[in-house]
Amino acid sequence: MFNWMDRFFGLQENDTTVKREMTAGLIGFFTVVYIIAVNALILSEAGMPLEAAIVATIVASVFGCLLMGFWGNAPILLVPGMGINALFSYTMVQSMGLSWQEALAVVFVSGVIFVAVAFTRFAKMLSAAVPHSLKEAITVGLGLFLMLIGLEKGGIVERGTSSILALGSLADAHVLATVLTVIIAVVLFIRNVPGNFLITIVVGTVIAAFFGLIDFGSMNESSINATEAFAVFGALSFGNILSTTFWVAVFSLTMVLVFENIGLVHGQVAFIERPEKFSRAFQATSVSAMTSGIFGTSPTVATVESAAGMTAGGRTGLTSITAGLLFLVASFFIPVIKLIPDSAIAPILIIIGFLMLQNIKSLDMTDMTESFPALLIVALIPFTYSIADGIAIGFIMYPILKIAVGRGREISPTLYVIASLFLANFVFHYLG
């Protein structure tokens, strides 16, 4: 019965079984299913209809996981990435002034470039050009930014006059619900409870309901309007494609996409001791990211939660296919997903941000030409509320410091080009 699966996925070759792969897919799905609600809420901050953002997240996840399963044959789950969705909503739309339709076009164009990189030797060239310290700094900066967004969405901190942050009041029901949910989320996480993020969302929603923060009357309007549900599908707009802003956004998103996924996919295929799977898995990741713009969401990435399925024994694409089909089943629960409040989502953003912050231990603090540009990226991403600006300043400062101490030869020509492009953008944007 399962002979064709064995032949196609190489189950015996990978020392696994159908049952083990499907179990791993189930575990991986429950580990990452929180992304449906979290990603949709972040996309809605860009002006997208919430229901359409939920559908787009599900469709992109289904397509990404199936593509990875059939083409990459690796147990890697492709879903909209945390941090990149923040770049989409808070930087490209809110800070840079693009409409969400134009931001989707940026996603598509960045995806096309990503595909060109993944299917050629440019992947190794770019990976070698950018210093390890700057790669790690991007991850840490995104983590700090996610923590800030989580704290703001939960009302724990709020922006006052002149964008000064202040603590929220515990007398506020929303803040109190968030604080209680954060405590529960952290306890579940440090105890390594299976499906802890999913449990956090459920418990957090119950707590919010207890404080009267949820309107259950909306459940009576549970019918899904097909036109509204697919309002973001194919809605990308290229009307602003000739502007500097559009291409700065493309450049910034492409940088994050390529370097984040190079690291993630390398680490994941190494975890299952199948480095030969990297090429196809990386290619599948790039194609999935490109199609995300068509589906109407921020790009998919090789999520870190894939490790849960791998730990459970997942070794082939059958794991990701199982997770993808489960995402399809989740589409029947959209009315319930729409009820999830910010107070239930904020703790997850805070924890994920904290996990990304741990990469700071990889920075070499003894060499200031490495650490100072990296720490500028870490600090300026949240402080400027712009991922693109934070990355740009770090990349500009890096070669300046190296040249200043007579170590300019350590920098590759490719990095000089990247830094020059970032500098040119600042000159045109701020002085033009």
C-alpha positions in Angstrom: 0.0 0.0 0.0 2.8 2.4 0.9 5.3 1.2 -1.6 5.0 4.3 -3.7 5.7 6.5 -0.7 8.8 4.5 0.1 10.0 4.9 -3.5 9.2 8.6 -3.8 10.3 9.8 -0.4 13.0 7.2 0.2 11.6 6.1 3.6 13.9 3.1 4.1 16.9 5.1 2.8 16.1 7.7 5.5 15.5 5.1 8.1 11.9 6.1 8.8 8.3 4.9 8.3 5.0 6.4 7.1 3.6 6.4 10.7 6.7 8.1 12.1 6.6 10.8 9.3 2.9 11.5 9.7 3.3 11.7 13.5 6.2 14.1 13.1 4.0 16.2 10.7 1.2 16.3 13.3 3.6 17.4 16.0 5.2 20.0 13.7 1.8 21.4 12.8 0.6 21.9 16.4 3.9 23.5 17.2 3.5 26.1 14.4 -0.3 26.5 13.9 -0.2 29.6 16.0 1.2 31.4 13.0 -2.3 31.5 11.4 -3.6 33.9 14.0 -0.3 35.8 14.8 0.6 36.4 11.1 -2.9 37.5 10.2 -3.1 40.0 13.0 0.3 41.5 12.1 -0.8 41.7 8.4 -4.0 43.4 9.5 -1.8 46.2 10.9 -0.9 47.0 7.3 -4.5 47.5 6.5 -5.4 44.0 5.2 -8.8 42.6 6.0 -8.3 40.2 8.9 -10.3 37.3 7.3 -8.4 37.6 4.0 -5.1 37.7 5.9 -6.0 34.5 7.7 -6.9 32.8 4.4 -3.7 34.0 2.8 -1.6 32.7 5.7 -3.3 29.3 5.4 -3.0 29.0 1.6 0.7 30.1 1.7 1.4 27.5 4.4 -0.3 24.7 2.6 1.5 25.5 -0.7 4.9 26.0 1.0 4.7 22.7 3.0 3.5 20.7 0.0 6.2 22.2 -2.2 8.9 21.4 0.3 7.5 17.9 0.7 7.4 17.0 -3.0 10.4 19.0 -4.3 12.7 19.4 -1.3 11.8 16.0 0.3 12.8 17.5 3.6 10.8 17.7 6.9 10.9 21.5 6.8 7.7 23.5 7.4 7.4 26.7 5.3 5.0 29.2 6.8 5.0 33.1 6.9 8.0 34.1 9.0 8.0 36.0 12.2 10.1 39.2 11.9 9.6 39.3 8.2 5.9 39.9 8.7 6.9 42.8 11.0 9.1 44.1 8.2 6.1 44.0 5.9 3.6 45.8 8.1 5.6 48.1 10.3 8.5 49.1 8.0 7.4 48.8 4.4 3.8 49.9 5.0 3.7 52.1 8.1 7.2 53.6 7.9 8.1 53.6 4.2 4.5 54.6 3.1 3.9 51.7 0.7 0.3 50.4 0.4 -0.2 46.8 1.4 -0.8 46.0 -2.3 2.5 47.6 -3.2 4.2 45.7 -0.3 2.9 42.4 -1.8 4.5 43.4 -5.1 7.8 43.9 -3.1 7.4 40.4 -1.7 6.9 39.0 -5.2 9.9 40.8 -6.7 12.1 39.9 -3.7 10.9 36.3 -4.2 12.0 36.4 -7.9 15.4 37.6 -6.8 15.5 34.9 -4.1 14.6 32.2 -6.7 17.5 33.5 -9.0 19.9 33.2 -6.0 18.6 29.8 -5.0 18.9 28.2 -8.4 22.4 29.6 -9.1 25.7 30.0 -7.3 24.8 33.4 -5.9 23.6 31.8 -2.7 27.1 30.8 -1.7 28.5 34.1 -3.0 26.2 36.3 -0.9 26.5 34.0 2.2 30.3 34.3 2.0 30.2 38.1 1.4 28.3 39.1 4.5 30.2 38.8 7.8 28.8 36.4 10.4 28.4 39.2 13.0 26.0 41.1 10.7 24.0 38.0 9.9 23.6 37.3 13.7 22.8 41.0 14.4 19.9 40.9 11.9 18.4 38.0 13.8 18.9 39.6 17.2 17.5 43.0 16.0 14.4 41.3 14.7 14.0 39.5 18.0 14.2 42.7 19.9 11.7 44.3 17.5 9.3 41.4 17.9 9.5 41.8 21.7 8.7 45.5 21.4 5.7 44.7 19.2 4.5 42.1 21.6 4.8 44.4 24.5 2.9 47.1 22.6 0.2 44.8 21.3 -0.3 43.6 24.9 -0.5 47.1 26.2 2.4 46.5 28.6 4.2 49.4 27.0 2.6 52.2 25.0 3.8 55.0 22.8 3.1 58.5 24.2 4.0 61.9 22.9 7.2 62.0 20.8 7.0 58.2 20.5 8.3 57.8 24.1 7.5 54.4 25.6 5.8 54.1 28.9 4.5 51.3 31.0 0.8 50.5 30.7 -1.5 50.3 33.7 -2.3 47.0 35.4 -5.7 48.5 36.1 -6.5 48.1 32.4 -8.2 44.8 31.7 -6.3 44.3 28.4 -2.9 44.8 30.1 -3.9 42.5 33.0 -5.0 39.8 30.6 -1.7 40.1 28.7 0.4 39.9 31.9 -1.4 36.8 33.1 -1.1 35.1 29.7 2.6 36.0 29.5 3.2 34.3 32.9 1.4 31.2 31.7 3.1 31.2 28.3 6.6 31.4 29.9 5.9 28.6 32.4 4.6 26.3 29.6 7.6 27.1 27.5 10.3 26.6 30.0 8.6 23.3 31.1 8.8 22.3 27.4 5.1 21.4 27.3 4.2 20.0 23.8 2.2 22.5 21.8 2.8 25.3 24.3 2.2 28.1 21.9 -1.2 26.7 20.9 -2.1 26.2 24.5 -1.1 29.7 25.3 -3.4 31.1 22.6 -6.4 29.0 23.9 -5.8 29.9 27.5 -5.1 33.5 26.7 -8.4 33.7 24.8 -10.2 32.3 27.7 -8.6 34.8 30.0 -9.5 37.7 27.7 -13.1 36.4 27.6 -13.2 36.4 31.4 -12.3 40.1 31.3 -14.9 40.8 28.7 -12.5 41.6 25.9 -14.1 39.3 23.3 -17.2 39.9 21.3 -18.8 36.4 20.9 -21.6 38.0 19.0 -19.3 37.9 15.9 -19.6 34.1 15.9 -23.2 34.6 14.6 -21.6 36.1 11.5 -19.6 32.9 10.9 -20.3 32.6 7.2 -17.3 33.3 5.0 -17.8 35.6 2.1 -15.6 34.3 -0.7 -15.0 37.7 -2.2 -13.8 39.1 1.2 -11.8 36.0 2.1 -9.7 36.1 -1.1 -9.5 39.9 -1.2 -5.7 39.9 -1.0 -5.2 37.1 -3.5 -3.4 38.5 -6.6 -3.9 42.0 -5.2 -0.2 43.1 -5.6 0.3 46.4 -7.2 3.3 47.5 -9.3 2.2 51.1 -9.5 5.1 52.3 -7.4 7.8 50.1 -9.0 9.8 53.0 -10.4 10.2 54.7 -7.0 13.4 54.5 -4.9 11.2 53.5 -1.9 10.0 50.4 -3.7 13.5 49.2 -4.5 14.9 50.0 -1.1 12.1 47.8 0.3 12.9 45.0 -2.2 16.6 45.2 -1.3 16.0 45.1 2.4 13.5 42.2 2.2 15.7 40.2 -0.1 18.7 40.6 2.3 16.6 39.3 5.2 15.0 36.5 3.1 18.2 35.1 1.7 20.4 35.2 4.7 17.8 34.0 7.2 16.9 31.1 5.1 20.5 30.1 4.2 21.1 29.8 7.9 17.8 28.0 8.7 17.9 25.5 5.9 21.6 24.7 6.4 20.9 24.1 10.1 17.9 22.0 9.6 19.3 19.6 7.0 22.4 19.3 9.2 20.1 18.4 12.1 18.7 15.3 10.2 22.2 14.6 8.9 21.2 15.0 5.2 23.2 17.9 3.9 22.6 16.8 0.4 19.0 17.9 0.8 20.1 21.6 1.1 20.0 22.6 -2.6 16.4 21.4 -3.3 15.1 22.5 0.1 16.6 26.0 -0.4 15.0 26.1 -3.9 11.6 25.1 -2.5 11.9 27.8 0.1 12.6 30.5 -2.5 9.7 29.5 -4.8 7.3 29.5 -1.8 8.5 32.9 -0.7 7.9 34.3 -4.2 4.4 32.9 -4.4 3.5 34.4 -1.0 3.1 37.8 -2.7 0.5 36.3 -5.0 -1.3 34.6 -2.2 -1.4 37.9 -0.3 0.9 37.5 2.6 4.4 38.3 3.8 7.0 35.7 2.7 7.2 32.1 4.0 10.4 30.9 5.6 11.9 27.6 6.8 10.4 28.0 10.3 12.5 27.1 13.3 9.5 25.1 14.6 10.4 22.4 12.0 12.8 21.1 14.6 9.8 19.8 16.6 8.9 17.4 13.8 12.5 16.4 13.2 12.9 15.6 16.9 9.8 13.4 16.6 11.5 11.4 13.9 10.6 13.3 10.7 13.2 12.8 8.0 11.5 13.3 4.6 9.0 15.5 2.8 6.1 13.3 4.0 6.4 15.2 7.3 5.9 18.6 5.7 3.1 17.3 3.4 1.2 16.0 6.5 1.6 19.4 8.2 0.4 21.2 5.0 -2.7 19.1 4.7 -3.5 19.9 8.4 -3.2 23.6 7.6 -5.9 23.0 5.0 -8.2 21.5 7.7 -7.6 24.6 9.8 -9.4 26.7 7.2 -12.7 25.4 8.6 -12.0 27.2 11.9 -11.6 30.7 10.6 -14.5 32.1 12.6 -12.9 30.8 15.8 -9.4 32.2 14.8 -10.9 35.6 14.3 -11.9 35.8 18.0 -8.3 35.5 19.2 -7.4 38.8 20.9 -4.0 40.7 21.0 -3.5 39.7 24.6 -3.3 36.1 23.6 -0.9 36.8 20.7 1.5 39.2 22.4 3.1 36.6 24.8 4.1 34.5 21.8 5.7 37.5 20.1 7.6 38.2 23.3 8.9 34.7 23.7 9.9 34.3 20.0 11.7 37.6 20.2 13.5 36.4 23.3 14.6 33.2 21.5 16.0 35.3 18.6 17.8 37.5 21.1 19.9 34.6 22.3 22.0 34.8 19.1 23.8 37.8 20.6 26.1 35.4 22.4 27.6 34.6 18.9 28.9 38.1 18.5 32.6 38.8 19.0 32.6 41.6 21.6 36.4 41.7 21.7 36.7 43.1 18.1 34.9 46.5 18.0 35.0 46.6 14.2 32.7 43.5 14.3 30.7 44.2 17.4 29.9 47.9 17.0 28.2 47.7 13.5 26.3 44.6 14.7 25.1 46.3 17.9 24.0 49.3 15.8 21.8 46.9 13.9 20.4 45.4 17.1 19.6 48.7 18.7 18.4 50.7 15.7 15.9 48.2 14.3 13.6 48.6 17.3 14.6 52.2 18.2 13.9 53.5 14.6 11.0 51.1 14.3 12.5 50.3 10.9 14.2 47.0 10.1 15.5 48.4 6.8 17.1 51.4 8.4 18.7 49.4 11.2 20.2 46.9 8.8 21.4 49.7 6.5 23.3 51.7 9.1 25.1 48.5 10.3 26.1 47.6 6.8 27.4 51.1 6.1 29.4 51.3 9.4 31.1 47.9 9.0 33.4 48.8 6.0 34.0 52.3 7.4 35.5 50.8 10.6 37.4 48.1 8.8 39.0 50.7 6.5 39.7 53.0 9.4 41.9 50.4 11.1 43.6 49.3 7.9 41.7 46.1 7.5 39.7 47.0 4.4 41.0 43.9 2.6 38.9 41.8 4.9 35.8 43.1 3.1 34.6 41.4 -0.1 33.7 43.5 -3.2 30.1 42.3 -2.9 29.8 43.8 0.6 31.3 47.1 -0.6 28.5 47.1 -3.3 25.8 46.3 -0.7 27.1 49.1 1.7 27.2 51.6 -1.2 23.7 50.9 -2.2 22.5 51.4 1.4 24.5 54.6 1.6 23.1 55.9 -1.7 19.6 55.2 -0.4 20.2 57.4 2.7 21.6 60.2 0.5 18.6 60.2 -1.9 16.0 59.6 0.8 17.2 62.0 3.5 19.1 64.6 1.6 17.3 64.6 -1.7 
